[in-house]
Amino acid sequence: TAFYPGGGGQPADRGTLAGRAVVAVEERDDDVVHVLDGEPVTGPDGVTVHGELDAARRLDYMTQHTGQHLLSQCLLEAGGPATVSVHFGEETTTIELAAESVVKKGLPVPAATTRTRPLSRWRIALRRS
């Protein structure tokens, strides 16, 4: 299947399969299970069906995932805390950091959200070492 079942904080793909909306994709043992809206589909095993991914959603999460890796590495390079976990959502994304390293170093912990400050207004200076 081309549908990603989710994992590592990244949600499962959505789209259509056999013309029906894919509402969930899950790994169950060694199988990838596609949950469709409506009544269960019946028919012979091994039938080939056409699927279509929600490409905009996939690209959004791929971009967030790459950005998280960049941000986490920048934090580490600056002597900051390591990333413990990440959860990407429809409305919010959370990145959990190893707080004990911040507390031990006595670093300030400012808080900000992109809802109050557009991303275009953030000034992040990166330099090569």
Backbone as numpy.savetxt, mean C-alpha at the origin, in Angstrom:
# Nx Ny Nz CAx CAy CAz Cx Cy Cz
-3.03 -15.47 -11.86 -3.87 -14.28 -11.86 -2.99 -13.03 -11.86
-3.50 -11.97 -12.42 -2.80 -10.68 -12.40 -3.23 -9.85 -11.19
-4.21 -10.33 -10.43 -4.71 -9.61 -9.27 -3.81 -9.86 -8.06
-3.28 -8.77 -7.48 -2.44 -8.87 -6.29 -3.34 -9.10 -5.08
-3.06 -10.13 -4.26 -3.93 -10.44 -3.13 -3.71 -9.57 -1.90
-2.80 -8.65 -1.95 -2.55 -7.80 -0.80 -1.51 -8.42 0.11
-0.87 -7.57 0.90 0.14 -8.03 1.84 1.19 -6.96 2.05
1.88 -7.05 3.18 2.90 -6.06 3.47 2.34 -4.66 3.63
1.08 -4.56 4.04 0.46 -3.25 4.21 -0.20 -2.72 2.96
0.00 -3.39 1.84 -0.57 -2.94 0.57 -1.88 -3.68 0.30
-2.95 -2.94 -0.02 -4.25 -3.57 -0.25 -4.28 -4.42 -1.51
-5.23 -5.31 -1.56 -5.44 -6.16 -2.74 -5.96 -5.33 -3.91
-5.73 -5.86 -5.11 -6.24 -5.21 -6.32 -7.75 -5.28 -6.38
-8.32 -4.39 -7.17 -9.74 -4.41 -7.51 -9.84 -4.36 -9.03
-11.02 -4.61 -9.53 -11.25 -4.58 -10.96 -12.45 -5.43 -11.28
-12.41 -6.09 -12.44 -13.50 -6.98 -12.83 -12.93 -8.32 -13.28
-13.73 -9.34 -13.12 -13.39 -10.69 -13.55 -14.67 -11.29 -14.11
-14.61 -11.72 -15.34 -15.80 -12.25 -16.03 -16.94 -11.24 -15.99
-16.60 -9.95 -16.06 -17.61 -8.90 -16.09 -18.21 -8.54 -14.75
-17.69 -9.12 -13.66 -18.22 -8.83 -12.32 -17.15 -8.14 -11.48
-17.59 -7.29 -10.59 -16.65 -6.54 -9.75 -15.91 -7.46 -8.79
-14.58 -7.30 -8.74 -13.75 -8.01 -7.76 -13.74 -7.16 -6.50
-14.31 -7.68 -5.42 -14.41 -6.92 -4.18 -13.33 -7.30 -3.17
-12.65 -8.42 -3.41 -11.55 -8.83 -2.54 -10.72 -9.88 -3.28
-9.44 -9.92 -2.96 -8.54 -10.95 -3.47 -7.74 -11.41 -2.27
-7.76 -12.72 -2.00 -7.14 -13.25 -0.79 -6.28 -14.46 -1.10
-5.23 -14.63 -0.32 -4.45 -15.86 -0.38 -5.01 -16.82 0.65
-5.30 -18.02 0.23 -5.78 -19.08 1.13 -4.93 -20.30 0.85
-4.06 -20.60 1.78 -3.07 -21.67 1.59 -2.25 -21.34 0.34
-2.27 -22.19 -0.65 -1.49 -21.94 -1.88 -2.34 -21.37 -3.00
-3.58 -21.00 -2.71 -4.49 -20.50 -3.74 -4.71 -19.00 -3.60
-4.99 -18.35 -4.73 -5.44 -16.97 -4.73 -6.92 -17.01 -5.04
-7.73 -16.47 -4.12 -9.19 -16.52 -4.24 -9.70 -15.13 -4.60
-10.53 -15.06 -5.63 -11.14 -13.81 -6.07 -12.57 -13.77 -5.56
-12.92 -12.75 -4.80 -14.28 -12.61 -4.27 -15.00 -11.61 -5.16
-16.09 -12.06 -5.77 -16.84 -11.23 -6.71 -18.14 -10.78 -6.07
-18.68 -9.66 -6.57 -19.97 -9.21 -6.04 -21.08 -10.11 -6.59
-22.19 -10.16 -5.88 -23.34 -10.94 -6.34 -23.27 -12.40 -5.96
-24.02 -13.19 -6.70 -24.13 -14.62 -6.45 -22.85 -15.36 -6.85
-22.57 -16.48 -6.20 -21.38 -17.27 -6.57 -21.43 -17.71 -8.04
-20.27 -17.78 -8.65 -20.16 -18.24 -10.04 -20.03 -19.75 -10.03
-20.81 -20.40 -10.89 -20.70 -21.85 -10.99 -20.27 -22.20 -12.41
-19.63 -23.33 -12.54 -19.17 -23.77 -13.85 -18.00 -24.71 -13.67
-17.50 -25.24 -14.77 -16.39 -26.19 -14.69 -15.09 -25.51 -14.24
-14.25 -26.27 -13.56 -12.94 -25.78 -13.16 -12.08 -25.56 -14.40
-11.16 -24.61 -14.30 -10.19 -24.39 -15.36 -10.68 -23.54 -16.52
-11.84 -22.92 -16.39 -12.36 -22.06 -17.45 -11.57 -20.76 -17.46
-11.18 -20.31 -18.63 -10.46 -19.04 -18.77 -11.47 -17.90 -18.83
-11.26 -16.87 -18.02 -12.14 -15.69 -18.01 -11.29 -14.44 -18.19
-11.92 -13.38 -18.66 -11.23 -12.11 -18.87 -11.29 -11.29 -17.58
-10.14 -10.76 -17.18 -10.06 -9.90 -16.01 -9.50 -8.55 -16.39
-9.90 -7.53 -15.65 -9.39 -6.19 -15.87 -9.11 -5.53 -14.52
-7.85 -5.11 -14.34 -7.45 -4.45 -13.10 -7.92 -3.01 -13.08
-8.17 -2.49 -11.89 -8.38 -1.05 -11.71 -6.99 -0.44 -11.74
-6.55 -0.05 -12.93 -5.17 0.40 -13.14 -4.83 1.67 -12.36
-5.77 2.58 -12.23 -5.52 3.82 -11.49 -5.27 3.51 -10.01
-6.05 2.61 -9.45 -5.88 2.21 -8.05 -4.54 1.52 -7.85
-4.20 0.58 -8.75 -2.92 -0.13 -8.67 -1.76 0.87 -8.74
-1.81 1.82 -9.67 -0.74 2.81 -9.81 -0.63 3.68 -8.56
-1.77 4.06 -7.98 -1.76 4.86 -6.76 -1.02 4.13 -5.65
-1.35 2.86 -5.42 -0.70 2.11 -4.34 0.76 1.79 -4.66
1.07 1.54 -5.92 2.47 1.32 -6.29 3.30 2.57 -6.02
2.73 3.74 -6.34 3.42 5.00 -6.12 3.61 5.25 -4.63
2.56 5.02 -3.84 2.68 5.19 -2.39 3.73 4.23 -1.81
3.74 3.00 -2.30 4.68 1.99 -1.81 6.12 2.42 -2.10
6.38 2.88 -3.32 7.72 3.36 -3.67 8.10 4.58 -2.83
7.16 5.51 -2.68 7.41 6.70 -1.86 7.73 6.34 -0.42
7.04 5.34 0.12 7.31 4.90 1.49 8.72 4.38 1.62
9.18 3.60 0.65 10.55 3.10 0.70 11.56 4.24 0.66
11.31 5.23 -0.19 12.21 6.39 -0.27 12.22 7.17 1.06
11.04 7.43 1.59 10.95 8.16 2.86 11.63 7.39 3.98
11.39 6.10 4.07 12.00 5.29 5.12 13.52 5.31 5.02
14.05 5.22 3.80 15.51 5.25 3.64 16.07 6.62 3.99
15.37 7.69 3.61 15.81 9.05 3.98 15.87 9.21 5.49
14.87 8.70 6.19 14.86 8.78 7.65 16.07 8.04 8.23
16.34 6.85 7.73 17.49 6.09 8.21 18.80 6.81 7.94
18.94 7.34 6.73 20.17 8.05 6.36 20.39 9.29 7.22
19.30 9.90 7.66 19.40 11.10 8.49 19.57 10.75 9.97
19.73 9.46 10.27 19.90 9.04 11.66 18.60 8.89 12.40
17.51 8.87 11.68 16.20 8.75 12.29 15.78 7.32 12.53
14.54 7.13 12.92 14.04 5.80 13.27 13.78 4.92 12.05
13.82 3.63 12.28 13.50 2.65 11.23 11.99 2.51 11.10
11.54 2.12 9.93 10.13 1.84 9.70 9.81 0.44 10.24
8.75 0.37 11.04 8.32 -0.89 11.63 7.23 -1.53 10.78
6.25 -0.72 10.35 5.17 -1.24 9.51 4.55 -0.10 8.71
3.84 -0.48 7.66 3.17 0.47 6.78 1.80 -0.08 6.44
0.81 0.79 6.38 -0.54 0.38 5.99 -1.09 1.44 5.04
-1.34 1.04 3.80 -1.90 1.93 2.78 -3.41 1.76 2.78
-4.14 2.87 2.78 -5.59 2.80 2.78 -6.19 3.70 1.72
-7.51 3.63 1.60 -8.23 4.45 0.62 -8.09 5.94 0.94
-8.15 6.30 2.21 -8.12 7.71 2.62 -6.83 8.11 3.32
-6.21 7.18 4.05 -5.01 7.52 4.80 -3.97 6.41 4.65
-2.74 6.80 4.85 -1.63 5.87 4.89 -0.90 6.11 6.20
-0.54 5.04 6.90 0.21 5.20 8.14 1.56 4.50 8.01
2.56 5.13 8.59 3.90 4.56 8.66 4.29 4.54 10.13
4.48 3.35 10.66 4.85 3.20 12.07 6.37 3.15 12.16
6.92 4.00 13.02 8.37 4.09 13.19 8.79 3.53 14.54
10.04 3.12 14.62 10.60 2.59 15.88 10.82 3.76 16.83
9.84 4.02 17.67 9.86 5.20 18.54 10.97 5.16 19.58
11.38 3.97 19.99 12.39 3.92 21.05 13.69 4.59 20.62
14.02 4.55 19.34 15.25 5.21 18.90 15.11 6.72 18.96
13.91 7.24 18.74 13.67 8.68 18.84 13.74 9.11 20.30
13.12 8.34 21.18 13.10 8.68 22.60 14.51 8.62 23.18
15.27 7.57 22.85 16.64 7.44 23.37 17.54 8.59 22.95
17.32 9.08 21.73 18.15 10.18 21.22 17.62 11.55 21.65
16.42 11.59 22.23 15.83 12.85 22.66 15.46 13.74 21.50
15.08 13.15 20.37 14.74 13.92 19.18 13.33 14.50 19.29
13.12 15.70 18.72 11.76 16.25 18.70 10.88 15.43 17.76
9.59 15.40 18.05 8.66 14.64 17.23 7.56 15.59 16.73
7.82 16.28 15.61 6.77 17.16 15.07 5.71 16.32 14.36
4.52 16.84 14.29 3.43 16.14 13.61 2.85 17.05 12.55
2.55 16.50 11.40 1.93 17.26 10.32 1.15 16.30 9.44
0.17 16.81 8.77 -0.57 15.99 7.81 -0.62 16.73 6.48
-0.79 15.98 5.41 -0.87 16.60 4.10 -2.22 17.29 3.88
-3.18 17.02 4.74 -4.47 17.70 4.59 -4.37 19.17 4.98
-3.48 19.49 5.92 -3.34 20.88 6.34 -2.20 21.58 5.61
-1.36 20.81 4.96 -0.24 21.38 4.24 -0.05 20.58 2.95
-0.38 21.17 1.79 -0.25 20.42 0.54 1.16 19.90 0.34
1.27 18.74 -0.28 2.58 18.14 -0.51 3.51 19.08 -1.26
2.98 19.89 -2.15 3.81 20.80 -2.93 4.50 21.85 -2.06
4.03 22.05 -0.83 4.62 23.06 0.06 5.65 22.49 1.00
5.83 21.17 1.02 6.86 20.56 1.86 8.22 20.81 1.24
9.18 21.21 2.03 10.54 21.42 1.56 11.44 20.37 2.20
11.86 19.42 1.40 12.72 18.36 1.92 14.04 18.46 1.20
15.07 18.79 1.93 16.39 18.93 1.33 17.12 17.58 1.39
17.45 17.06 0.26 18.21 15.83 0.19 19.58 16.14 -0.39
20.60 15.50 0.12 21.95 15.73 -0.41 22.67 14.42 -0.55
23.60 14.41 -1.46 24.40 13.21 -1.66 25.55 13.21 -0.66
25.90 12.01 -0.23 27.04 11.93 0.69 28.30 11.56 -0.05
